[in-house]
Amino acid sequence: LGKPVSSNGFDSIAYINQRSADWGVDIAILIDRDRTRAVRELQNQGTLVVIPSLVENSPYTVLECLRNQVRFIASNVGGIPELVAETDHKDTLFTPTPGNLAETLQRHLQQNIGPARPSFTESFARQQWRDFFSSANLKSSSTTPKTNLTPLVSICLVHHKRPTYLLQAIESLRRQTYKNFEVILVDDGSDDPASISLLEELRKEFLALGWKLIQQKNSYLGAARNRAAASAKGDYIIFMDDDNIAFPNMVETFVRAALSSNADVLTSVMMLFSGDDYPDKTGPIWVTLGGCLGCGIFENLYGDAQSIWRKDSFDKISGFTVDYGLGHEDWELFSNALLSGLKLELVPKPLYWYRVNPHGMLRSGDAIANSSRSIRPFLKENPHGLGMALAYALSLNLPQSPATTKRRITFFSIFKSIPRLVRGGLNPTRRSQFIGVLRSRGFKEAMKRAIYKSS
């Protein structure tokens, strides 16, 4: 009973049929039951549910059997034993070995053993949750600083050739419930008439509010955000892209969370939307994990660049790296922060709209080059001497594209080239060569040549 698994040539149904071929009993594989029908199936007279998990947390399958008085046996791993009344452990739980499983099955087939009982009542569990949240609320209110509850926040807004989106982002900042903030808008080399016209219109408002408008040659996201942060006067800085839209309580919630958690940096859940219009309804949310360094080797589960930082903590790690034309600058920065000993937390509620753009930078960039950037903090810090091993693990996790196959750029060659690519990026001559090829032949050709030179 359950959902079939098919992965990397393994088919669970075929495996069960193969293993049970000589058992001499009829096997029924039920894969089409939803939760309600599955529970009803388990409640049929004469049913014994077997839960032979090797690893577990606190499984709902066990809870549902307990609640519905379904007879079951389960391995005594993870959180399973604490769900079952201690007096029923002997008849219900077994050490996950073939002999112990067979012995427990035989005992249930030979004896009239009733359903196991839970170790708690539902009313007791509800009261425990109430007590926990009450305690958490009291702790939160007692640890919130009593002074400087409204520190100055510098919102570092970066723009490049998206004037319509920029207007929406600024409008969302005008609606903020938190008032003690400044906006530092860095235009990263927009040369289209619409952007130039809008920037001129915004100057008067920015001047009146004490906000800053900075224009620079196109230098890409990392350099633009660093430029904004360098001009910030606030104790805290919030990075924001021109195509995102802040919830009215974004700054207020970020500040409250920063003060109560004493974190160096906080990301948040985000709400997704698409299209050119200002969002007017709820959408799907993207929940990340915050300071999960282990996951950060393979995927950015820290959160989006739209985050709040203590200004001194951001300065401590020297901000973003400034590789032109590459993405993953936020992923790299978060890993660098954690490896440098900073505290990264997650605000577990959406604080802004994240625009899903099919023509965005990450969807049009080079996935391998971007991912190579995101592992540099591990190479630099080399935790416990495993920096190269982590880089190699990531290279194995990257998708291989037809282009890299045709040019014979293998995962191994990329892995082998990573340290030299990093050092080459610090060499002014190599950097100038890269930029020259980038301008004349494009980004992919520039990266291919850089990899060949480094291999």
Secondary structure, DSSP 8 states (H G I E B T S, - for coil): -----EETTEEHHHHHHHHTTTS-S---------HHHHHHHHTSTT--EEE--SS-SS-HHHHHHHHTT--EEEE--TTHHHHB-GGGHHHHEE-SSHHHHHHHHHHHHHS------BSS-HHHHHHHHHHHHHHHHHHHHHHS-SS--S--EEEEEEESS-HHHHHHHHHHHHT-S---EEEEEEEES--SHHHHHHHHHHHHHHHHHT-EEEEE----HHHHHHHHHHT--SSEEEEEETT-EE-TTHHHHHHHHHHHH--SEEEEEEEEE-SSS---S---EE---SS-TTGGGTS--S--S--EEEHHHHHHTT-----TT---HHHHHHHHHHHTT--EEEEEEEEEEEE--TTSHHHHS-HHHHHHHHTHHHHHH-GGG-HHHHHHHHHHHS---HHHHHTT--HHHHHHHHHHHHHHHT-HHHHHHHHHHHHHH-HHHHHHHHHHHH-
